[in-house]
Amino acid sequence: MTQNPTTLWQRGWNWLNSLSEDKAFRAALGFWLIFGLIVAIIVAVQPDRHTATLEYQWAAAKWWKSVTIYQKTNGYLYLPQWAMLYTPYQILPTRIGEPLWRLTMLAFLAWTVWLAAGKISKDRKSAIFLVASVLLLPSAMASARNGQVNMPLGTLYLLSAVMISERKWILTAVLLTLSLALKPISIVPILLCGVLFPRLILPLIVGIILMLAAAFIHPHPSYVMEQYNIFITILLKAGHPKSNNWCDFAGMLRSFGLSLPDLAHLAIRAVAALFALGLAWKASRIRDAFRSAYTVLFLAVVYLMLFNPRTETNSYVMLGTFIGLWVAYEALIAKRLKAAAWLVVFAIILGTENYGWPIFPYTDLWLKALVTSILAVWLAKKLVTSPCGEPVLLKPSDR
């Protein structure tokens, strides 16, 4: 006899609720070990296939040889610091360095999710860790295989929320500065956090100055200055990509046959930035420190997904990092299974690039942006209408 899906869903969450913390932790740890082992083996066997790290390898090698690391607007679009940071992986044999980079990313993400789970509930920390880890899988699979910096970037944003909640301003500034070294788009959460948490301003300024100055450990200062000049030129051009293969709000509109002028998209991004700042300001007034910081960084990631003109399909792992914890809270703590179910669907959609034909070809560039837009509208409505100081995400049950 066929079971009702709702009944199966209820039984599944009942089983999770009955799971002891020790068993939940072992299951979560086993999940990460198996996931990491599978990714490491695949990459070790085929290190140069389905990878985004070739640009990192070339840049790291060229940097120390004083050869320009910037060639085109679709190539290496990062600060020189990322080439420096990737050097330890580049100097190793490819079949060792490439798997090691993936394992580093996954270990960093797992540790951060574990810390964040403890901020949500100390009593159910392991269960939250398990659910959040499993629901990260759809959005994380492709990024882990490709080795893109999107995964550690999302990790740094989530860890920054944890550190802000603990009022560790210097460490938060270090994390956000590191995120800027990984990808220039991190200027968005940096500016947002600097405005909303004023005690971060001085540590961020000092951190960014030191990070930029670190490039001058290179033996040829004139080469460093030349690379900075080229980087600025390339970055300005990259903000106006010629191709249409981007998974942002504009890419979604183009998928529906609605192509707007560049000036119109620029205006939309500017208005959205101001609106996001207003919403984040209210989020920063939430009394619970972690929920406040979590919501602020969540908003920053949503904005980046929708309005960064170079959002990739794999970029949504940054959003998946936050969604998994939200699902775990709704199901295990607040007991809102309907909300959890919708968020599970969202988490699954964030991994459409892994599902092959016909799902990915028919959903590429528009579905992730569409559901993220719907989420953004819902979140904006909740923040505008909720009492000041009360959480919207990770909200306690009304029962």
Long-range contacts (C-beta under 8 A, 24 or more apart in sequence): 9-337, 9-341, 10-337, 13-331, 13-332, 13-337, 13-340, 16-127, 16-130, 16-131, 16-331, 16-332, 17-127, 17-332, 19-127, 19-130, 21-124, 21-125, 21-126, 21-127, 22-126, 24-126, 24-127, 24-129, 24-130, 25-126, 25-129, 25-130, 27-130, 28-126, 28-129, 28-130, 28-133, 31-130, 31-133, 31-134, 32-106, 32-107, 32-110, 32-133, 35-106, 35-137, 35-144, 36-102, 36-103, 36-106, 36-107, 39-99, 39-102, 39-103, 39-106, 39-144, 39-145, 40-99, 40-102, 40-103, 41-99, 42-145, 43-98, 43-99, 43-102, 43-145, 43-147, 44-95, 44-96, 44-98, 44-99, 47-94, 47-95, 47-98, 47-99, 48-94, 50-145, 50-146, 51-98, 51-145, 51-146, 51-147, 52-146, 52-147, 52-148, 52-314, 53-86, 53-89, 53-98, 53-101, 53-146, 53-147, 53-148, 56-82, 56-83, 56-86, 56-89, 56-90, 56-147, 57-86, 57-89, 57-90, 57-94, 59-83, 59-86, 60-84, 60-86, 60-87, 60-89, 60-90, 60-91, 61-90, 63-87, 63-218, 63-227, 64-218, 66-218, 66-220, 66-223, 68-226, 68-227, 68-230, 69-227, 70-227, 70-230, 70-231, 70-234, 72-234, 73-234, 73-237, 73-238, 73-241, 74-241, 74-243, 77-184, 77-234, 77-235, 77-238, 77-310, 78-149, 78-181, 78-182, 78-183, 78-184, 79-180, 79-181, 79-184, 79-212, 79-215, 79-231, 80-215, 80-224, 80-227, 80-228, 80-231, 81-181, 81-211, 81-212, 81-214, 81-215, 82-149, 82-181, 82-182, 82-183, 84-214, 84-215, 84-217, 85-181, 85-182, 98-147, 101-147, 102-144, 102-145, 102-147, 105-144, 105-147, 105-151, 105-152, 105-155, 106-144, 106-151, 108-152, 108-155, 109-136, 109-140, 109-151, 109-152, 109-154, 109-155, 109-321, 112-155, 112-158, 112-159, 112-162, 112-321, 113-158, 113-321, 113-324, 113-325, 115-159, 115-162, 116-158, 116-159, 116-161, 116-162, 116-290, 116-294, 116-325, 117-325, 117-328, 119-162, 119-165, 119-290, 119-294, 120-290, 120-325, 120-328, 120-329, 120-333, 120-394, 121-329, 121-332, 121-333, 124-332, 124-333, 127-328, 127-332, 128-325, 128-328, 128-329, 128-332, 128-333, 129-328, 130-328, 131-324, 131-327, 131-328, 131-331, 131-332, 132-324, 132-325, 132-327, 132-328, 133-324, 134-324, 135-320, 135-323, 135-324, 135-327, 135-328, 135-344, 135-347, 136-317, 136-320, 136-321, 136-324, 136-347, 137-351, 138-320, 138-347, 138-348, 138-349, 138-350, 138-351, 138-354, 139-316, 139-317, 139-319, 139-320, 139-321, 139-323, 139-347, 139-350, 139-351, 140-317, 140-320, 140-351, 141-351, 141-354, 142-313, 142-314, 142-317, 142-351, 142-353, 142-354, 143-314, 143-317, 146-314, 148-312, 148-314, 149-182, 149-183, 150-183, 150-312, 150-314, 150-315, 150-317, 150-318, 151-317, 151-318, 152-182, 153-179, 153-182, 153-183, 153-186, 153-318, 154-301, 154-317, 154-318, 154-319, 154-320, 154-321, 154-322, 155-321, 156-182, 156-186, 157-189, 157-297, 157-300, 157-301, 157-318, 157-321, 157-322, 158-294, 158-297, 158-321, 158-322, 158-325, 160-189, 160-193, 160-293, 160-297, 161-290, 161-293, 161-294, 161-296, 161-297, 162-290, 162-293, 164-193, 164-197, 164-200, 164-289, 164-293, 164-296, 165-289, 165-290, 165-292, 165-293, 165-294, 166-289, 167-199, 167-289, 169-197, 169-199, 169-200, 169-203, 170-203, 172-197, 172-200, 172-203, 173-200, 173-203, 173-204, 173-206, 173-207, 174-203, 174-207, 176-200, 176-204, 176-207, 177-204, 177-207, 177-208, 177-210, 177-211, 178-211, 180-208, 180-211, 181-211, 184-235, 185-304, 185-308, 185-310, 188-300, 188-303, 188-304, 188-308, 189-297, 189-300, 189-301, 189-304, 192-276, 192-277, 192-280, 192-296, 192-299, 192-300, 193-296, 193-297, 193-300, 195-277, 196-280, 196-281, 196-284, 196-296, 197-284, 238-310, 239-309, 239-310, 240-309, 241-309, 241-310, 244-365, 245-365, 246-309, 246-310, 246-311, 246-312, 246-365, 247-305, 247-311, 247-312, 247-313, 247-315, 247-316, 247-364, 247-365, 247-368, 247-369, 248-305, 248-306, 248-307, 248-308, 248-309, 248-310, 248-311, 248-369, 249-306, 249-307, 249-369, 249-373, 250-309, 251-311, 251-365, 251-366, 251-369, 252-365, 252-366, 252-369, 252-370, 252-373, 254-365, 255-365, 255-366, 256-366, 265-309, 268-307, 269-307, 269-309, 272-303, 272-306, 272-307, 273-303, 273-307, 275-380, 276-300, 276-302, 276-303, 279-379, 279-380, 279-383, 279-384, 282-383, 282-384, 282-388, 283-383, 283-392, 285-388, 285-389, 286-389, 286-390, 286-391, 286-392, 287-389, 287-390, 288-391, 288-394, 290-394, 291-391, 291-393, 291-394, 292-391, 294-322, 294-325, 294-393, 294-394, 295-383, 295-391, 295-392, 295-393, 297-322, 298-322, 298-379, 298-393, 299-379, 302-372, 302-375, 302-376, 302-379, 305-368, 305-369, 305-372, 306-369, 306-372, 306-373, 306-376, 311-369, 313-352, 313-353, 313-364, 313-365, 313-368, 314-353, 316-350, 316-368, 316-372, 317-350, 319-350, 319-372, 320-347, 320-350, 320-351, 323-347, 323-350, 325-394, 326-393, 326-394, 329-394, 333-397, 334-395, 334-396, 334-397, 335-397, 335-399, 336-397, 346-371, 346-375
